[in-house]
Amino acid sequence: MARKHINARQRPKIATSPKASQLLVGFDPITKLPAKIIFIKKGTSAKSYLCPYCNQTISPGEFHLVVVPKGQKDLRRHWHIPCYKRIS
C-alpha cells in the first residue's frame, strides 16, 4: 500500500518528553483518519503492547503513544514515539 503524503502542517508536533497524558490531534498513519494522540507517561501502563510499525514489544511502563482514530475507538494502536515519527 502506498503511503499518502501528509504535509508538514497536517503532521502533529511530537515533543520528546511531553507532560503525562498530553493530548494532540493528528492522523492515524494506518487508517489515514483524523485521530487523537495520547502520550502515555513512563510507569503508568501495566501491560505490554505491540508497535504496528516495528512489530516490537512496548514494555509495561515504557513511555509511548496511543493513536485513537476519530469515531473508531476499537482501532486504537500503541506506538513507540520514534516509530510514529518515522511513518507520520
C-alpha positions in Angstrom: 0.0 0.0 0.0 1.4 3.4 -1.0 1.8 6.0 1.7 -0.3 9.1 1.4 1.8 12.2 1.7 0.9 14.4 4.7 2.3 17.9 4.5 4.1 19.4 7.5 1.1 21.5 8.6 -1.1 18.3 8.9 1.5 16.4 11.0 1.3 16.6 14.7 4.2 18.1 16.6 5.7 15.5 18.9 7.7 16.5 21.8 10.4 14.2 23.1 9.2 14.3 26.7 5.7 15.9 27.0 3.7 16.0 30.2 1.7 13.0 31.2 -1.4 12.3 29.2 -0.8 15.2 26.8 -3.3 15.1 24.0 -2.7 16.1 20.4 -4.8 15.9 17.3 -3.2 14.3 14.2 -3.7 11.4 11.8 -3.5 7.7 12.2 -0.8 6.6 9.7 -2.5 3.3 9.1 -6.2 4.3 8.6 -5.4 7.9 7.4 -8.2 9.1 9.6 -8.0 12.1 12.0 -7.0 10.8 15.4 -6.3 11.7 19.0 -2.7 11.2 20.0 -2.3 10.4 23.7 1.1 10.3 25.4 1.4 7.5 28.0 3.9 8.5 30.6 6.5 6.2 31.9 5.3 3.8 34.6 1.6 4.1 34.0 0.9 1.2 31.7 0.6 -2.2 33.3 0.7 -4.5 30.2 2.8 -4.9 27.1 1.7 -3.8 23.6 2.9 -4.5 20.1 4.0 -1.5 18.0 2.4 -1.7 14.5 5.4 -0.2 12.7 8.3 -2.3 14.0 6.4 -5.2 15.5 8.4 -5.0 18.7 7.0 -5.1 22.2 6.3 -1.9 24.1 7.2 -3.0 27.6 4.9 -2.2 30.6 5.8 1.2 32.0 7.5 2.4 28.8 6.9 5.9 27.5 4.8 5.7 24.3 1.8 7.0 22.3 -1.7 5.8 21.8 -3.3 6.8 18.5 -7.1 6.7 18.5 -8.8 7.3 15.2 -11.8 9.6 15.4 -15.0 7.6 15.8 -13.1 4.3 15.8 -12.0 3.7 19.4 -11.6 -0.1 18.7 -8.8 0.7 16.2 -6.6 2.4 18.8 -2.9 1.5 18.5 0.1 1.8 20.8 3.3 3.2 19.1 6.9 3.8 20.0 7.5 7.5 19.6 10.4 7.1 17.1 8.2 4.7 15.0 5.3 7.1 14.9 7.6 10.0 13.9 9.1 7.8 11.1 5.8 6.9 9.5 3.8 10.1 10.0 
